[in-house]
Amino acid sequence: MTDVVDADELLRRIRVARDWAAEKEAGTGSPSGAGGGADPTAAGIDRVAFSVVREVLDEIINPGTHSRSR
């Protein structure tokens, strides 16, 4: 990535990535290569991974508003 972006564009990109991760976590968009017969264990791992990514991006957008109890 060689583009120079301002803070507003960076925040926009983070929000787009957060929304994408939330869709994947909810299962509305299947991960690459996962078809109708995908391994349920792998799907669960994918959901957890997307959940963590979404939580990190949420924390970047709204610092200090998330629980640290996990």
Secondary structure, DSSP 8 states (H G I E B T S, - for coil): ------HHHHHHHHHHHHHHHHHHHHTSS--TT--TT--HHHHHHHHHHHHHHHHHHHHHHSTT-S----
